[in-house]
Amino acid sequence: MARNLFGTDGVRGLAGEKLTAQLAMGLGRAATEQAGGAGTRVLVIRDTRESGEMLESALAAGIAAAGGEALLGGVLPTPAAPLLIAQYGFDLGVVVSASHNPYQDNGIKFFGGDGLKLTDAAEEQIEERLGAAVGAMLEIGRVRELHGTQEDYLRALGTRFAGLDLTGLDLLLDCANGATYRVGPEIFRRLGASVTVIGCEPDGRNINDGVGSTHIDALAAAVVAGGHDLGFAFDGDGDRVLAADRDGVSVDGDELIALAAIHMRGTGRLSGGGVVVTVMTNYGFHTAMQEADIEVATAAVGDRYVLAELRERGWTLGGEQSGHIIDMDFVPSGDGIASALLTLEALGGADLAARSAMVKLPQRLVNVKVADKSRALDAVGDLAAEANEELSGQGRVLVRASGTEELVRVMVEAPEIAQCETICARLVAAVESTS
């Protein structure tokens, strides 16, 4: 059976339209039944969207209807889920969030008792249960608040980075009006940094609205205007981070992973001596890792595929250009706050503006809204092949459909930025012509 509801990162859609309270309740019931039914203990956390409370309540009702116990952990970053699952021995975890999407969207993603996102097969089984007839309620479960979750997450971060002294660092954080708005500033202050925060006044509708990692230019401008040493921007659910140096130059996930990989290899913490990235990763990253004698494995786009490759190889570090960075020694999930702290640990007090971990090949990435992703990909296929021939191995073209939105992503890398722009414009026009 193919998955109809679940995408690359759970069930996601317009809250109240695709993602209704009824669907959330059904998913809560089906997932709890699959995890064991009566007595199953399920953690539920969420981001700051106005629909989050509705979906949280509906999920909890479904969990209780299956005889489970729903523990409501409140507003927390996504990576807190696997940490709390391990700490309390929960059987299942649920995160209500649509990550970097606008507030109108929301999502539901599940973590198993091992702290890992559910497999495709497990999600298919939930869909099957969702479509089955609901029997009599044999045992009524419970719904309770789980207190102290923010401190639990902060304590885990503090333990991991206990040796990191940020005294004297003037730091700007952009919390995207999302799940990091409390815990993000707090951990950096506890470690000694002077912290200024933007995007920290969520109202249910301003998550990712002109702030956060999807609007890195806002952070970059604010870093320069405020004379800060550097800045970090998280996304709505806190599993991504991007940075800006003191000169207002944005630093993407590729550069942050390169910094971390070289640092971890030097300290003997890069298990297996390799790093996992995706097909979107800049060619300059591969060159830098080759020079540093660090093996690189390439996965499909999506943190779940990076994680699968890390587990198969027994490696520690991996991530995406978008800022999903996974350090398996901390948590098997992208964690924006932990990744920012890892960046500062790797810098060891040095200036981010003076970084030299890699030299990026000029790259242009454009997201194109489309009505039919398959038709758009078919229309641009021959042009993309011709462009790759034109680059003759000195660059590349990658055109792919988003797994979470109605977008086609067009990426071009070339030796010169002008060539990037020209080829990209040609491909974008071909994609747009299909809508």
C-alpha positions in Angstrom: 0.0 0.0 0.0 1.4 3.4 -1.0 1.4 6.3 1.5 -1.3 8.8 0.6 -1.1 11.1 3.7 2.5 10.9 4.8 5.1 12.9 2.9 8.9 13.1 3.5 8.3 14.7 6.9 5.0 13.4 8.3 1.5 14.6 7.4 1.5 18.2 6.4 -1.1 20.6 5.0 -3.4 23.5 5.5 -4.7 23.4 9.0 -8.5 23.0 9.2 -8.7 22.0 5.6 -6.3 19.0 4.9 -5.1 18.7 8.4 -8.3 18.7 10.4 -9.0 17.9 14.1 -10.8 14.8 13.0 -7.7 13.6 11.0 -5.4 14.4 13.9 -7.6 12.4 16.3 -7.6 9.5 13.9 -3.8 9.6 13.5 -3.4 9.7 17.3 -5.6 6.7 17.7 -4.1 4.7 14.8 -0.5 5.4 15.9 -1.2 4.5 19.5 -2.9 1.2 18.5 0.1 0.3 16.3 2.5 1.1 19.2 0.6 -1.2 21.6 -2.7 0.3 22.4 -3.7 0.4 26.0 -0.9 1.6 28.3 1.1 3.2 25.5 2.8 6.4 26.7 2.9 9.1 24.0 4.8 12.4 24.2 3.2 15.4 22.3 5.0 18.6 21.6 4.3 21.5 19.2 5.5 24.8 17.8 3.8 28.2 18.1 1.2 28.1 15.3 -2.4 29.1 16.2 -3.6 25.6 15.1 -1.2 23.8 17.3 -3.4 23.7 20.4 -6.3 22.4 18.4 -4.3 19.6 16.8 -2.5 18.8 20.1 -5.9 18.4 21.8 -7.2 16.2 18.9 -4.1 14.0 19.0 -4.4 13.6 22.7 -8.1 12.6 22.4 -7.1 10.0 19.8 -4.3 8.6 22.0 -6.7 8.3 24.9 -9.4 6.7 22.7 -6.9 3.9 22.0 -6.2 3.5 25.7 -2.9 5.3 25.6 -1.5 8.1 27.9 -0.9 11.4 26.2 1.8 13.5 27.9 1.7 17.1 26.7 5.1 18.7 26.7 4.1 22.1 25.3 6.1 24.3 22.9 9.6 22.8 22.2 11.9 22.3 19.3 11.5 19.1 17.3 14.8 17.6 18.5 13.5 17.7 22.1 11.2 14.8 21.2 13.9 12.1 20.8 15.7 13.4 23.9 12.6 13.2 26.0 11.6 9.8 24.6 15.0 8.5 25.7 14.8 10.2 29.1 11.3 9.1 30.1 11.1 5.8 28.1 8.1 6.9 26.1 6.7 4.4 23.5 5.9 7.1 20.9 6.5 10.8 20.3 4.5 13.2 18.2 5.5 16.7 17.0 2.9 19.1 15.8 4.7 21.5 13.4 5.1 22.5 9.8 8.7 23.5 10.2 9.6 26.4 7.9 6.1 26.7 6.3 3.8 29.7 6.9 1.5 29.6 9.9 -1.6 28.5 7.9 0.1 25.1 7.4 0.7 22.5 10.1 2.0 19.0 10.4 2.1 15.9 12.4 5.3 13.7 12.6 5.9 10.6 14.7 9.0 9.3 16.5 9.2 5.7 17.7 10.3 4.5 21.1 13.9 4.4 19.7 13.8 8.2 19.1 13.9 7.8 15.4 11.2 9.0 12.9 8.9 6.2 11.9 9.8 4.2 8.8 7.8 4.4 5.6 6.4 1.0 6.4 5.2 2.1 9.8 3.5 5.1 8.3 1.8 2.9 5.8 0.4 0.8 8.6 -0.9 3.9 10.4 -2.7 4.9 7.2 -4.2 1.4 7.0 -5.4 1.5 10.6 -6.8 5.0 9.9 -9.1 3.6 7.2 -10.3 0.7 9.3 -13.5 0.7 11.2 -13.3 1.9 14.8 -14.3 -0.7 17.3 -15.8 -0.2 20.8 -13.5 1.7 23.2 -12.3 -1.1 25.5 -10.2 1.1 27.7 -10.1 4.9 28.1 -6.6 6.4 28.4 -5.4 9.6 30.0 -4.2 13.1 29.0 -1.8 14.9 31.3 0.6 17.8 31.1 4.3 16.9 31.3 6.0 19.6 33.4 9.6 20.6 33.2 10.3 19.7 29.6 12.0 22.9 28.7 14.4 22.5 31.6 15.0 18.8 30.6 16.0 20.0 27.1 18.2 22.8 28.4 19.9 20.4 30.8 20.7 18.1 27.9 22.3 20.9 25.9 24.2 22.2 28.9 25.6 18.7 29.6 26.7 18.2 26.0 28.4 21.7 25.8 29.5 22.0 29.4 33.1 22.9 28.4 31.9 25.7 26.1 32.5 29.2 27.5 30.9 32.0 25.5 31.8 34.8 27.8 32.5 38.0 25.8 30.6 36.8 22.7 28.0 39.3 21.4 25.5 37.1 19.7 22.2 37.8 17.7 19.6 35.0 17.6 16.6 34.9 15.2 14.1 32.4 16.7 11.5 32.7 13.8 8.7 33.4 16.4 8.8 29.6 16.7 9.6 26.7 19.0 13.1 28.0 20.0 11.9 31.4 21.3 12.4 30.5 25.0 15.0 27.7 25.1 17.3 29.2 22.4 18.3 32.5 24.1 18.4 30.8 27.5 21.1 28.2 26.7 23.4 30.8 25.1 23.0 33.1 28.1 23.7 30.2 30.5 27.0 29.6 28.6 28.0 33.2 29.1 27.1 35.0 25.8 25.6 38.4 25.5 22.4 37.6 23.6 20.1 39.9 21.5 17.0 38.2 20.1 14.7 38.9 17.2 11.7 36.8 16.2 10.9 36.0 19.8 7.3 37.2 20.1 5.1 34.5 18.7 1.4 35.4 18.3 0.3 32.2 16.5 0.5 33.8 13.1 3.9 35.3 12.7 6.0 32.1 12.8 8.6 32.3 9.9 7.0 35.6 8.7 10.0 37.6 7.5 12.2 36.0 10.1 14.1 32.7 10.7 16.4 30.6 8.6 14.1 31.0 5.5 14.7 34.8 5.7 18.5 34.9 6.5 18.9 38.3 5.0 17.0 39.8 7.9 19.5 38.2 10.4 22.5 39.3 8.3 21.3 42.9 8.2 20.6 43.0 11.9 24.0 41.5 12.7 25.7 44.4 10.9 23.4 47.1 12.2 23.9 46.0 15.8 27.6 45.4 15.5 27.3 41.8 16.7 30.0 39.2 16.4 27.7 36.8 14.6 24.2 35.6 14.4 22.2 32.4 14.1 18.7 31.9 12.6 16.5 28.9 13.4 13.4 27.7 11.6 9.9 27.4 13.0 10.4 24.0 14.7 14.1 24.5 15.6 15.6 21.6 13.7 17.5 23.9 11.3 20.0 26.7 11.7 21.8 29.1 9.4 24.3 31.8 10.4 25.6 35.3 9.4 29.0 36.6 10.2 29.9 40.1 11.5 30.1 41.4 7.9 26.6 40.2 7.1 27.6 37.3 4.9 25.2 34.4 5.3 26.7 31.0 6.1 24.7 27.9 5.0 24.5 24.4 6.2 27.3 23.2 3.9 29.8 25.6 5.6 28.6 24.8 9.1 28.9 21.1 8.5 32.4 21.6 7.0 33.5 23.5 10.1 32.0 20.8 12.4 33.5 17.9 10.4 37.1 19.3 10.5 36.7 20.1 14.2 35.3 16.7 15.1 37.9 14.9 13.1 40.7 16.9 14.9 39.2 16.0 18.3 38.7 12.3 17.5 34.9 12.5 17.6 34.1 12.0 13.9 33.1 8.3 14.1 34.0 6.4 10.9 36.0 9.4 9.6 33.2 10.4 7.3 30.2 12.8 6.9 26.9 12.4 5.1 25.4 15.2 3.0 22.8 15.4 0.2 22.7 15.9 -3.6 22.1 19.6 -2.9 25.5 20.0 -1.2 27.9 22.4 -2.9 30.8 20.9 -4.9 33.2 23.1 -2.8 32.3 21.0 0.2 33.5 17.8 -1.5 36.8 19.4 -2.4 37.3 20.6 1.1 36.6 17.2 2.7 38.9 15.5 0.2 41.7 17.9 1.2 40.9 17.2 4.9 40.9 13.4 4.3 37.3 13.1 5.3 35.1 10.6 3.4 31.8 12.0 2.1 28.6 9.9 1.4 25.7 11.5 -0.5 22.0 10.8 0.4 18.7 12.0 -1.1 17.4 15.3 0.1 15.7 15.0 3.5 17.0 14.6 7.0 15.5 11.2 7.3 17.7 10.0 4.4 20.8 11.5 5.9 20.0 9.8 9.2 19.4 6.5 7.5 22.8 6.7 5.8 24.5 7.7 9.1 23.0 4.7 10.9 24.0 2.3 8.1 27.6 3.5 8.1 27.9 4.0 11.9 29.0 7.6 11.3 28.3 10.6 13.6 27.8 13.7 11.5 25.6 14.6 8.6 23.3 17.2 7.3 21.9 19.5 4.6 22.6 22.8 3.0 19.3 24.1 4.4 20.7 23.8 7.9 19.5 20.4 9.1 22.6 19.2 10.9 22.7 15.8 12.8 25.2 15.0 15.5 24.4 11.4 16.4 26.4 11.7 19.6 23.7 14.2 20.9 20.4 13.3 19.2 19.3 11.4 16.1 17.6 14.5 14.6 18.5 17.9 13.2 18.9 20.3 16.1 19.4 24.0 15.3 20.4 25.1 18.8 22.9 22.2 19.2 24.3 22.8 15.8 24.8 26.5 16.5 26.7 25.6 19.7 28.7 23.0 17.8 29.7 25.8 15.4 30.9 27.9 18.2 32.8 25.0 19.7 34.4 24.4 16.3 35.4 28.0 16.0 37.1 27.9 19.4 36.8 31.6 19.9 37.8 32.5 16.3 35.8 34.9 14.1 33.2 33.3 11.9 34.1 35.9 9.2 37.6 34.4 9.0 36.4 30.8 8.4 38.3 28.8 5.9 36.8 25.3 6.1 35.6 25.4 2.4 35.4 27.5 -0.7 31.9 27.5 -2.3 31.3 27.1 -6.0 28.9 29.9 -7.1 25.4 28.5 -6.8 21.9 29.7 -7.6 18.8 28.0 -6.1 15.2 29.1 -7.1 12.0 27.6 -5.7 9.2 27.7 -8.3 5.6 27.3 -7.4 3.9 24.8 -9.7 0.4 23.3 -10.2 1.8 19.9 -11.2 5.3 18.9 -10.1 5.5 15.8 -12.4 4.6 17.8 -15.5 7.0 20.5 -14.6 9.9 18.0 -14.2 9.1 16.4 -17.5 9.1 19.8 -19.2 12.5 20.8 -17.9 14.3 17.4 -18.2 16.0 17.8 -21.6 17.0 21.4 -20.8 18.6 20.3 -17.6 20.5 17.6 -19.4 21.8 20.1 -22.0 22.9 22.5 -19.2 24.9 19.8 -17.5 26.6 19.0 -20.8 27.3 22.8 -21.2 29.0 22.8 -17.8 31.3 19.9 -18.8 31.9 18.7 -15.3 32.9 22.1 -13.9 29.5 22.6 -12.3 26.1 20.9 -12.3 22.3 21.3 -12.6 19.8 19.7 -10.3 16.0 20.0 -10.7 13.8 18.3 -8.1 10.4 18.4 -6.6 9.9 19.5 -3.0 8.6 16.7 -0.8 6.7 19.0 1.5 5.4 21.9 -0.8 4.0 22.4 -4.3 7.4 23.6 -5.5 10.1 22.6 -8.0 13.6 23.5 -6.9 16.1 24.5 -9.6 19.7 24.6 -8.5 22.7 25.5 -10.7 26.4 25.5 -9.8 29.0 27.0 -12.2 32.5 28.4 -12.1 31.1 32.0 -12.6 28.0 33.5 -11.1 26.9 35.0 -14.4 26.8 31.6 -15.9 24.8 30.4 -12.9 22.2 33.1 -13.4 21.9 32.6 -17.1 21.4 28.8 -16.9 19.1 29.1 -13.9 16.9 31.7 -15.5 16.4 29.5 -18.6 15.4 26.5 -16.5 13.1 28.5 -14.2 11.3 29.9 -17.3 10.7 26.3 -18.5 9.3 25.3 -15.2 7.0 28.3 -15.0 5.7 27.7 -18.4 3.9 24.6 -17.2 1.7 26.5 -14.7 
